[in-house]
């Protein structure tokens, strides 16, 4: 009997996503049970199954246990609970406080700011003749844009990227920070990603919130600390966890998408030529880049009742984990799923999740940033050639690229 | 298939993603004050398009309305 394919060990991700294993899992009927720690979880891999779990938030809860593979103790879950780890009505209440900021209409208002930032970064990259794409373009673009939107001083972008890097490291099995780094005195169990960098980000958000309370501005942080009407008040814990998610998810995921996007176009240069030749395929190109990149690899839900999925019986309390790398390469949805093809007409990828109320808050922001970046690259006739292997994050959760050297063609 | 379908909005489920406004800006708009979608024009669409809107609404807040004006909805199995 074949041993069960391991899709959890961080080492499995050092050379990229173990797609062969996901394809193998997907090709078997039903759901696979994956042993993990003292128990295990159901592997949800097919596109239709990921969608079914995502769209039934009452049956598959985000608030029980944790949305990562392991359960948190009750005190840790409460301390770390963010918009990601909540169900309705708490989720709905918190989400609505920020949803308007990220609607397509309001995101469009940030196009010019984004274009200016992208232009500066690309000019610098072009002048240098290339360099580390992550450090020079993929990381600074999204952090500067999200900070501009939130009303966080852009001069602090480097510090917040540094914190984000430590948070990503918290998803690997080799975090490097001492428990008391950044002056942390909180038990690491109580911090997102178990990282002292979360303490630093909490501190930063709390300080900024206090400033905005005493000196309100026209920005998102002010709205969050002032939100009181209609019972929409955020508790102190909700505020700091929301601030944490907005800064971290608002920069790290798009950075990952932009890094993988550059690598994809370098690997498939013909696709870049097509992009140069045909402005009609810019929108589908953004979607294909997202399908390809898969910045977040999985999310977990917990069954609230006995149920059945893909013919497999699920028991109340079981962990159900959606693996987006599998769904984004599902051969029943995609012809030639392992080809990077920027002109796909239908591209219902799950890089923003499988739908449902937890659909990525920043989806339209990410799309806009990627589109503007591609447009600015095209207007500069900036094509890239990859120079050497990327340095990847050994994580089963974040599909991160720490650095990748690109040359200007 | 040329039937018309009326959509409805269950505001209690809406989380304000804005997919509806993106796809049908004449019919839906996310209210900047309360962060949820609102109906700004009679939400009647060709049935196929209506299905797309329902499928694209992440929270399931937009649904096919069979209660208000059933004459607009073709009975099942007539297509």
Interface residues (C-beta under 8 A of the other chain):
Chain A: X55 X88 X91 X92 X95 X96 X97 X98 X99 X100 X102 X103 X104 X105 X106 X230 X355 X356 X357 X359 X363 X364
Chain B: X12 X13 X14 X15 X16 X17 X18 X21 X22 X30 X31 X32 X33 X34 X35 X36 X58 X59 X60
